Amino acid sequence: MLIPNSDKPDYKFKYPFRLINNMKTLVVYYSRTGNTKMIAETISKSLNCDIEEIVDKEKRGGILGYLKSGYQASRSKLSTIEDPKHDLSQYELLIIGTPVWAGKMSVPVRTYLHQNMDRIPILACFCTAGGSGIEGTINSIGEYTNITPIESFGLSSSDIKSGSYKAVVEKFVQDVS
């Protein structure tokens, strides 16, 4: 089934229609605290698809790691990440997950997208945040890749702690499958 992408923001569409049903899907995520990882694993399990964690070679633990991460994100810096285990060109849908850092996508996710820009298929995304910046982060992923995500959502840490994220994730999974 083909569904027009007419309800999405006005940047270039890699595909004028989104393809639904049985797309080979890869969920890729970075998580510093575990929230994004939990959501990525839930999506991957629900879609029965491959999953890949972005492994950053920089140490980001503790308060200094938190401050450094926010600073680097605010400056749109790149990092050094381990080589991916999955070949993105073998997939039809990439679901990318990132925490929000200083109102932006995380540095490891920016690096992954930068390194795989020419291999990104149809795109969907999600983010997790301890505070604000969800909408801007979702929009920045589309702007950075120049691909309009077919679906997206964001969750606050309170949504995750309360369990209210489940309905949002279920709807997302339904919409991309």
NORLIN-V28514 format. One record per pair of residues at least 6 apart in sequence whose ideal C-beta (glycine too) atoms are under 8 Angstrom apart, sorted by sequence separation. I is the first residue (numbers start at 1). J is the second residue. If there is no record, write none. Layout:
I	J
I	J
This chain:
30	36
31	37
44	50
59	65
60	66
88	94
100	106
101	107
104	110
142	148
159	165
29	36
31	38
44	51
72	79
98	105
99	106
113	120
127	134
142	149
5	13
29	37
60	68
98	106
105	113
129	137
141	149
31	40
60	69
159	168
5	15
29	39
41	51
58	68
127	137
155	165
5	16
29	40
40	51
98	109
127	138
138	149
141	152
4	16
5	17
28	40
97	109
4	17
5	18
27	40
40	53
96	109
125	138
155	168
3	17
138	152
2	17
3	18
138	153
153	168
2	18
27	43
37	53
96	112
125	141
138	154
153	169
2	19
3	20
27	44
96	113
125	142
137	154
1	19
2	20
123	141
153	171
1	20
123	142
135	154
153	172
1	21
27	47
134	154
58	79
134	155
151	172
25	47
27	49
29	51
31	53
57	79
58	80
105	127
123	145
134	156
26	49
27	50
28	51
29	52
30	53
56	79
57	80
25	49
26	50
27	51
28	52
29	53
30	54
56	80
57	81
123	147
125	149
151	175
24	49
25	50
26	51
27	52
28	53
29	54
56	81
57	82
120	145
122	147
123	148
124	149
129	154
131	156
151	176
26	52
28	54
30	56
55	81
94	120
123	149
124	150
126	152
128	154
129	155
130	156
150	176
54	81
55	82
74	101
81	108
94	121
96	123
98	125
100	127
120	147
123	150
124	151
125	152
126	153
127	154
128	155
129	156
130	157
32	60
54	82
73	101
74	102
76	104
79	107
84	112
88	116
93	121
94	122
95	123
96	124
97	125
98	126
99	127
100	128
113	141
117	145
122	150
124	152
126	154
127	155
128	156
129	157
32	61
72	101
73	102
74	103
78	107
79	108
92	121
93	122
94	123
95	124
96	125
97	126
98	127
99	128
100	129
103	132
104	133
126	155
128	157
54	84
73	103
74	104
77	107
81	111
89	119
91	121
92	122
93	123
94	124
95	125
96	126
97	127
98	128
99	129
100	130
103	133
70	101
71	102
73	104
79	110
80	111
81	112
88	119
93	124
95	126
97	128
100	131
102	133
113	144
52	84
69	101
70	102
73	105
78	110
79	111
84	116
87	119
88	120
89	121
100	132
104	136
105	137
109	141
113	145
128	160
32	65
52	85
73	106
77	110
78	111
88	121
100	133
103	136
104	137
32	66
52	86
73	107
76	110
81	115
100	134
103	137
110	144
72	107
105	140
50	86
78	114
104	140
105	141
32	69
69	106
73	110
100	137
69	107
98	137
105	144
50	91
98	141
96	141
126	172
124	172
58	107
56	107
43	95
56	108
124	176
55	108
43	97
54	108
100	154
40	95
54	109
56	111
28	84
40	97
54	111
93	150
28	86
39	97
54	112
26	86
28	88
36	97
26	88
36	98
36	99
35	99
26	91
24	90
25	91
28	94
31	97
33	99
24	91
25	92
26	93
28	95
29	96
30	97
32	99
23	91
24	92
25	93
26	94
27	95
28	96
29	97
30	98
31	99
23	92
24	93
25	94
26	95
28	97
29	98
30	99
23	93
25	95
27	97
19	92
32	106
30	106
30	108
30	109
29	109
95	176
30	112
43	126
93	176
28	112
39	126
39	128
36	127
36	128
35	128
31	128
23	122
19	122
18	122
14	120
14	121
15	122
14	122
14	123
39	155
35	155
39	160
35	157
38	160
46	169
46	170
35	160
39	165
43	169
47	173
42	169
46	173
43	172
47	176
9	139
39	169
43	173
47	177
11	142
11	143
14	146
18	150
9	142
14	147
12	146
13	147
14	148
11	146
12	147
13	148
11	147
12	148
11	148
9	148
8	148
8	149
8	150
5	148
5	150
25	176
23	176
20	176
21	177
20	177
